Amino acid sequence: MAIFLIRHGETPLNAAGVVQTPDTPLSERGLAQAEALGRRLATEGVTAILSSDLRRAVMTAEKLQAACGAPVTFDASLQERNFGDVRGQPYSALGADILSPTYEPPGGESWAAFRTRVETAWTRMIEAHAATSGHLAVVTHGLVCHVLAERHLVLDADTPNRPWHNASLTVVEDAPPWTVRVLNCTRHLDQP
């Protein structure tokens, strides 16, 4: 069965262009996005959900659980990169591209430490996938999706690996070489 890789729904800080804090909830729009994603996946055979434990991902996973009836397991290794002292600040005021692999956030997680943590998340995802009788939904964050795609997933050579849209769905084949069948899809957000 497939792995459904999902970025959480929109938050007020996403909309405002502010670096996320750990406790940022979904906005009303983000809740509607998560519900739309739940409707899309309700009959797709999701039997387990693995999610980041940050609030925006938890809220997205709860909407999926309500739609699919699958149990949720929370895993801190799926958290977004810890941007330390710049969390809560507008991107426009930072004077640096904090999404660059060379950026080292003061008081935060280095790129190397983040990538190591995402490797742990990948291992846990594969273990959860192997233990699931149906599809595994994984709710996480944009940079986690980026690193997973960069290191483990097979994308079309002409496909950009960023940005990852809020409440997007990426469908990954169920075995190595982990080919991406659907990438960063948000068509469910256009449905009534």
Backbone as a ProteinNet text record, in pm:
[ID]
protein_1_A
[PRIMARY]
MAIFLIRHGETPLNAAGVVQTPDTPLSERGLAQAEALGRRLATEGVTAILSSDLRRAVMTAEKLQAACGAPVTFDASLQERNFGDVRGQPYSALGADILSPTYEPPGGESWAAFRTRVETAWTRMIEAHAATSGHLAVVTHGLVCHVLAERHLVLDADTPNRPWHNASLTVVEDAPPWTVRVLNCTRHLDQP
[TERTIARY]
84	0	88.4	32.2	108	131.6	225.6	247.2	190.4	100.1	44.9	119.5	208.6	287.8	212.4	185.5	96.5	164.3	156.9	196.5	71.9	90.3	-20	-92.9	-214	-291.8	-231.9	-287.8	-238	-258.1	-163.5	-172.2	-177.1	-215.9	-211	-69.5	32.5	169.9	213.5	167.6	193.5	140.8	16.6	-49.2	18.9	74.2	137.8	285.6	343.7	485.5	575.8	537.2	611.9	664.7	787.1	845.3	761.4	722.3	631.2	690.1	602.3	635.8	575.3	625	577.1	427.6	370.3	231	131.9	176.2	88.7	-23.7	-149.7	-261.7	-292.2	-381.4	-433.1	-524.2	-526.4	-622.4	-757.1	-861	-989.7	-973.7	-894.2	-868.4	-794.4	-698	-623.2	-711.2	-805.8	-901.2	-985.9	-1031.3	-1110.4	-1025.5	-897.2	-808.2	-793.1	-773.5	-757.6	-885.5	-1000	-1127.3	-1141.4	-1102.8	-1108.9	-1015.7	-898.5	-805.3	-864.8	-927.6	-994.2	-1101.8	-1180.8	-1284.2	-1220.5	-1108.3	-1040.1	-990.8	-942.8	-882	-977.8	-1098.8	-1193.1	-1216.9	-1217.2	-1245.9	-1124.6	-1006.7	-885.3	-813.6	-863.2	-800.9	-685.9	-689.8	-588.8	-617.2	-518.6	-537.7	-449.5	-359.3	-275.7	-231.4	-216.7	-169.1	-51	59.5	178.7	194.8	209.4	207.8	312.5	361.7	438.5	352.4	417.7	343.6	329.5	369.2	346.8	199.1	146.2	1.5	-63.9	-2	-62.2	-73.5	24.3	18.3	-83	-85.9	-182.1	-324.6	-353.9	-488.3	-523.5	-425.9	-447.4	-472.3	-390.8	-405.1	-540	-586.7	-716.9	-830.4	-821.9	-923.9	-918.6	-797.2	-784.5	-840.5	-809.8	-859.8	-1013	-1072.6	-1218.7	-1278.5	-1210.2	-1260.8	-1233.2	-1117.7	-1074.3	-1096.4	-1103.9	-1118.7	-991.2	-877.4	-750	-687.2	-615.8	-547.5	-430	-399.8	-289.6	-179.2	-56.3	61.8	140.3	181.3	256.8	404.8	486.9	630.6	705.4	785.1	859.5	964.3	1007.6	1108.1	1051.8	918.2	854	833	880.9	865.7	942.7	895.2	966.4	1101.8	1192.8	1323.5	1302.4	1377.8	1371.9	1454.1	1384.7	1453.3	1490.4	1480.2	1532.7	1484.1	1579.2	1549.9	1476.1	1470.7	1399.9	1252.4	1209.6	1067.7	985.3	873.9	786.1	821.4	927.8	969.5	926.8	894.3	859.8	981.4	957.3	1065.1	1130.4	1050.1	1100.5	1196.9	1193.6	1281.4	1411.7	1428	1542.9	1670.2	1657.8	1777.2	1856.3	1794.1	1861.5	1756.8	1800.2	1712.5	1724	1630.6	1641.5	1612.7	1561.8	1537.4	1661.3	1763.8	1888.7	1960.1	2021.2	2095.1	2215.8	2259.9	2375.4	2336.4	2206.3	2161.3	2163.9	2224.8	2230.4	2153.1	2032.9	1951.8	2008.8	2020.7	2069.5	1973.7	2030.2	1950	1865.9	1890.4	1807.1	1884.9	1825.6	1877.4	1960.5	2080.8	2163.7	2100.9	2139.8	2089.8	2130	2253.5	2300.6	2218.6	2191.3	2111.4	1968.7	1913.5	1779	1772.8	1867.9	1869.4	1885.2	1965.9	1981	1848.7	1776.5	1647.1	1546.5	1549.1	1458.4	1491.9	1618.4	1655	1587.7	1584.2	1514.2	1365.6	1308.4	1166.4	1140.2	1228.1	1211.9	1210.5	1303.6	1309.1	1178.5	1126.4	1000.3	882.8	885.9	780.9	778.9	895.7	904.9	860.4	897.5	852.8	700.7	644	498.2	427.9	484.9	428.2	426.1	534.1	542.7	442.4	407.8	315.6	169.5	143.2	8.4	-51.7	-177.5	-243.5	-298.3	-307.4	-357.2	-257.6	-309.4	-223.3	-182.8	-60.4	-10.7	-13.8	-82.1	-79.3	23.7	110.9	214.8	193.7	164.2	139.5	263.9	321.1	445.5	452.9	571.7	598.2	675.4	677.4	735.5	880	966.6	1107.7	1131.4	1051	1062.1	1029.1	920.2	884.7	998.7	1057.6	1167.1	1284.4	1325.7	1440.2	1406.3	1285.2	1245.6	1250.2	1199.4	1201	1344	1426.1	1564.9	1644.7	1620	1704.7	1646.1	1512.4	1453.8	1352.8	1295.1	1187.6	1237.4	1177.2	1214.2	1112.8	1161.1	1079	1116.6	1025	1055.6	1168.7	1265.8	1383.5	1348.7	1236	1197.3	1107.7	1085.9	992.2	1065.5	1026.4	1090.1	1050.5	1142.2	1121	1074.9	1031.7	978.4	894.9	804	755	652.9	633.2	532.3	411.7	300.2	180.2	111	43.3	-35	-141.7	-155.8	-254.5	-234.5	-110.8	-82.5	-66.7	-94.8	-84.5	18.3	112.4	209.1	190.1	173.1	150.6	277.7	330.6	455.8	425.2	481.1	462.9	505.2	457.4	469.5	599.5	696.3	822.2	934.2	1058.4	1170.3	1157.2	1188.3	1264.6	1183.9	1063.7	982.3	951.3	895.3	859.1	736.6	742.2	630.2	531.2	409.2	301.1	224.3	203.7	135.5	220.5	251	339.3	270.1	267.9	230.4	93.4	-0.9	-131.2	-228	-297.5	-397.1	-532.7	-558.9	-685.8	-806.5	-791.1	-900.3	-942.9	-854	-888	-981.1	-993.4	-1081.5	-1221.1	-1239.6	-1368.2	-1461.4	-1591.7	-1685.7	-1701.9
-118.7	0	124.9	235.1	359.2	432.7	524.5	622.9	754.1	813.4	944.3	1047.9	1121.7	1224.2	1356	1415.1	1531	1644.2	1764.4	1882.1	1934	1981.4	2034.3	2148.3	2178	2289.2	2424.3	2527.9	2664.4	2711.7	2792.2	2856.5	3008.2	3082.1	3228.1	3279.5	3212.5	3256.2	3225.7	3113.2	3088.7	3206	3241.3	3346.4	3481.5	3505.1	3633.7	3638.4	3525.4	3523.7	3533.2	3462.7	3464.5	3323.2	3313.9	3183.9	3119.9	2994.6	2925.2	2906.6	2911.5	2870.9	2732.1	2655	2517.2	2505.3	2604.1	2593.3	2658.4	2693.5	2759.1	2664.9	2706.9	2623	2646.5	2565.8	2591.6	2713.7	2785.4	2893.6	2831.9	2914.6	2863.6	2804.5	2870.8	2818.2	2684.9	2675.4	2551.5	2436.8	2466.6	2364.1	2315.5	2410.1	2373.2	2290.4	2324.4	2247.1	2103.7	2090.3	1957.1	1874.9	1938.8	1868.6	1823.7	1909.4	1873.3	1756	1757.8	1646.3	1519.1	1531.1	1416.7	1357.9	1445.6	1396.9	1321.7	1372.9	1307.1	1167.5	1153.2	1026.9	933.7	978.6	902.5	760.1	740.3	607.5	546.1	597.1	549.8	435.2	392.2	279.8	315.7	436.4	474.7	395.4	318	237.8	281.9	377.2	431.5	571.8	655.5	792.9	814.6	861.5	897.3	1047.7	1118.5	1264.7	1329	1442.1	1531.6	1566.3	1595.6	1632.2	1783	1862.4	2006.5	2034.8	2137.3	2161.1	2165	2231.1	2242.7	2106.6	2020	1885	1799.4	1813.3	1738.6	1771	1899	1938.9	1882.2	1878.6	1820.7	1670.3	1602.9	1458.1	1423.6	1506.7	1481.5	1488.4	1580.7	1588.4	1464.6	1416.1	1293.2	1173.9	1168.2	1058.3	1057.5	1174.4	1183.4	1133.4	1159.4	1119.6	973	922.9	788.7	683.5	726.4	632.1	560.1	600.5	534.1	589.9	506.8	556	647	740.8	834.8	806.1	805.4	798.6	926.7	991.7	1116.5	1088.1	1154.6	1129.7	1261.8	1295.9	1422.2	1429.2	1314.9	1319.6	1380.1	1390.5	1450.3	1601.5	1660.7	1805.8	1883.4	2007.4	2100	2133.2	2181.4	2224.8	2329.8	2318.1	2414.1	2536.8	2648.5	2771.3	2860.4	2808.3	2875.5	3017	3109.6	3248.2	3326.6	3276.8	3350.9	3313	3211.4	3175.2	3294.1	3317.1	3427.9	3557.5	3559.6	3679.8	3671.3	3785.9	3786.1	3747.1	3665.7	3628	3752.1	3853.1	3974.3	4052.7	4034.2	4108.8	4035.7	3914.6	3833.3	3863.8	3911.9	3943.6	3821.9	3704.1	3580.7	3482.6	3389.5	3282.1	3169.3	3164.1	3064.8	2923.4	2909	2776.2	2720.1	2800.2	2756.6	2655.5	2552.5	2456.1	2516.5	2634	2695.7	2784.4	2810	2895.6	2819	2877.8	2819.1	2910.6	2871.9	2959.4	2971	3093.8	3108.9	3039.7	2956.4	2886.1	2775.2	2739.7	2640.8	2519.1	2446.7	2319.2	2340.6	2289.7	2299.7	2215.1	2245.4	2168	2021.4	1996.2	1858	1784.3	1849.5	1786.5	1760.8	1856.4	1839.2	1720	1711.2	1600	1466.1	1462.2	1339	1300.3	1397.9	1370.5	1321.8	1380.4	1336.4	1193.2	1154.3	1014.6	921.2	962.3	884.4	877.2	989.5	991.8	896.3	895.6	805.6	659.6	623.5	486.1	450.2	541.2	515.3	507.1	589.1	583	446.4	398.2	270	156.7	165	63.9	67.5	187.7	200.6	151.5	181.8	136.9	-15.4	-78.9	-224.9	-289.6	-220.2	-275.1	-242.8	-174.6	-128.6	-213.8	-249.6	-332.7	-251.3	-120.3	-32.3	78.5	191.1	306.4	372.6	426.1	503.2	650.7	732.6	878.1	934.9	1020.6	1083.7	1234	1295.9	1440.1	1507.3	1597.2	1659.7	1803.5	1850.5	1991.4	2004.6	2125.7	2150.6	2109.7	2148.3	2112.2	1963.6	1900	1754.7	1688.2	1732	1678.8	1700	1817.9	1850.9	1754.3	1732.6	1644.1	1499.2	1455.4	1319	1301.3	1400	1392.2	1393.7	1475.9	1488.9	1360.2	1295.2	1182.6	1044.6	1034.2	899.8	874.4	978.2	958.4	979.8	910.1	923.9	1016.4	1135.4	1235.5	1242	1289.6	1320.1	1423.5	1406.4	1493.8	1640.1	1670.2	1808.2	1867.7	1794.9	1839.2	1912.3	2036.1	2106.9	2043.9	2049.2	1989.2	2092.4	2207.4	2310.3	2404.5	2476.7	2471.1	2359	2320.1	2220.8	2297.3	2282.5	2359.3	2307.5	2398	2358.5	2257.5	2153.7	2046.7	1973.2	1971.4	1899	1750.3	1672.8	1527.7	1480.9	1400.5	1333.7	1184.5	1110.8	966.8	895.8	812.4	740.6	592.2	529.5	385.6	308	185.4	111.8	35.4	48.3	-23.9	51.6	21.4	84.2	60.6	157.5	278.2	396.7	377.8	484.2	593.8	553	643.2	725.8	853.9	944.1	933.9	898.8	884.5	1015.6	1087.3	1217	1307.3	1427.6	1516.7	1646.6	1677	1809.9	1852.3	1760.3	1784.5	1851.5	1952.7	2023.6	2029.5	1941.9	1948.1	1933.7	1864.6	1849.1	1982.9	2082.4	2214	2291.9	2247.7	2313.6	2251.2	2143.8	2072.6	2134.9	2137	2193.4	2101.3
0	0	0	-39.9	-58.2	72.7	66.1	172.8	121.7	200.1	167.4	251.4	188.6	255.8	247.4	363.7	373	448.6	392.7	468.9	541.3	662.8	743.6	673.1	718.7	666.1	702.7	643	663.4	807.1	852.6	983.8	964.8	1068.5	1057.1	1027.9	1081.7	1056.9	914	855.5	712.7	630.7	655.4	578.3	596.5	714.8	744	706.8	663.4	628.7	749.6	855.8	981.3	1008.3	1060.1	1093.3	1204.1	1182.3	1273.4	1413.5	1510.8	1646.5	1667.8	1764.7	1781.2	1809.7	1876	1919.1	1822.1	1701.6	1604.9	1561.6	1579	1534.9	1387.1	1334.5	1200.8	1204	1093.9	1076.5	1038.4	1027.5	979.7	839.6	756.6	622.6	631.1	720.7	739.2	785.8	875.3	919.4	802.1	718.8	600.8	503.8	489	402.9	455.2	586.4	645.7	629.9	643.3	622.5	477.4	383.5	241.3	211.3	269.5	252.6	312.3	428.3	489.6	399.6	336.7	243.1	126.2	77.2	-35.5	3.6	126	167.4	241.5	268.8	352.1	301.5	173.1	118.4	48	77.6	9.1	80.8	196.4	266.3	357.3	415.6	514.7	642	687.1	808	924.6	898.9	1006.3	968.1	1069.5	1050.2	1142.9	1088.1	1163.8	1148.1	1259.2	1251.4	1340.2	1295.5	1381.2	1501.9	1612.2	1732.7	1751.8	1651.7	1659.4	1631.9	1695.3	1698.6	1560.3	1463.5	1330.8	1261.6	1284	1227.9	1303.7	1435.9	1517.9	1473	1453.1	1411.5	1273.3	1183.4	1051.1	1063.5	1143	1162.2	1225.1	1317	1380.8	1278.6	1182.9	1078	988.4	960.2	881.5	958	1085.9	1169	1170.2	1183.7	1184.8	1053.1	942.6	811.3	778.7	821.9	782	889.8	1015.7	1125.5	1163.7	1108.8	1137.9	1265.1	1340.3	1459.8	1423	1513.2	1492.9	1594	1546.2	1631.9	1609.5	1717.3	1706.7	1726.1	1645.5	1645.9	1630.3	1730	1730	1618.9	1565.6	1458.5	1330.2	1320.1	1202.5	1216.3	1324.7	1343.8	1238.2	1215.8	1127.6	1190	1107.8	1158.5	1265.7	1373	1483.2	1443.4	1419.6	1379.1	1496.6	1617.4	1734.9	1753.7	1764.9	1800.2	1692.4	1569.7	1464.6	1456.6	1533.7	1533.7	1582.4	1513.9	1548.1	1477.6	1398	1326.6	1179.5	1119.3	976.5	891.2	789.6	697.8	638.8	607.6	541.9	628.9	758.9	849.7	881.4	831.6	871.3	793.9	671.2	593.1	548.4	551.7	509.2	460.6	377.7	333	434.6	527	634.2	584.9	463.1	407.5	337.3	326.1	264.8	354.9	296.7	377.8	449.8	406.5	471.6	590.2	607.2	715.8	847.8	948.3	1082.7	1177.9	1218.3	1303.2	1444.2	1496.3	1633.7	1731.2	1818.1	1916.5	1857.4	1730	1662.3	1617.9	1525	1478	1351.3	1349.6	1229.4	1118.4	994.9	881.9	896.7	940.7	956.8	1063	1174.7	1280.7	1231.8	1157.1	1103.7	1008.3	917.4	821.7	892.8	997.4	1075.4	1139.5	1192.3	1253.7	1149.1	1029.6	924.5	881.1	887.7	860.2	961	1087.1	1189.8	1155.9	1114.4	1076.5	960.4	861.1	746.7	792.3	878.6	930.2	999.6	1081.2	1150.6	1053.7	949.7	847.8	779.4	741.6	672.5	764.3	892	988.3	1004.5	1015.7	1030.4	903.2	788.3	661.1	654.8	696.7	692.9	788.2	895.2	995.9	967.6	856.3	824.2	713.3	728.6	628.1	510.9	527.1	421.9	395.2	351.3	325.6	457.3	460.4	573.7	536.4	616.4	598.7	695	644.2	725.3	718.3	833.6	840	897	819.4	861.9	809.3	779.4	749.4	618.5	565.7	435	419	512.4	497.4	519	600.8	616.2	483.2	419.6	287.2	188.3	191.6	100.6	118.7	243.2	269.1	233.6	266.1	228.8	77.4	3.6	-142.3	-196.4	-137.9	-181.8	-157.7	-45.8	-5.4	-32.9	-40.1	-43.8	-155.4	-211	-306.9	-449.2	-542.6	-683.4	-749.4	-786.9	-854.1	-1001.2	-1081.5	-1220.7	-1221.1	-1308.2	-1310.5	-1331.1	-1394.4	-1423	-1314.6	-1206.8	-1103.9	-992.1	-962	-851.3	-717.2	-622.1	-490.6	-388	-428.5	-339.5	-420.5	-366.1	-228.2	-210.4	-87.6	-52.3	-1.4	-68.9	-37.1	88.6	157.2	274.2	233.5	314.3	295	163.4	114.4	-9.5	17	-86.2	-81	-182.3	-134.3	-220.1	-199.7	-307.6	-298.7	-343.6	-252.9	-276.8	-291.5	-395.1	-416	-292	-280.9	-155.9	-135.3	-224	-208.1	-278.9	-243.2	-312.7	-462.5	-543.7	-516.3	-465.3	-408.9	-349.2	-451	-560.9	-669.6	-631.8	-663.2	-636.7	-752.1	-718.7	-817.4	-832.6	-722	-719.5	-631	-678.7	-603.5	-566.5	-436.6	-389.1	-444.1	-446.9	-508.5	-410.2	-459.8	-378.6	-448.1	-542.6	-616.3	-524.2	-412.5	-316.5	-255	-260	-203.3	-294	-418.3	-514.4	-517.6	-441.2	-440.8	-336.7	-365.4	-266.2	-146.1
[MASK]
++++++++++++++++++++++++++++++++++++++++++++++++++++++++++++++++++++++++++++++++++++++++++++++++++++++++++++++++++++++++++++++++++++++++++++++++++++++++++++++++++++++++++++++++++++++++++++++++

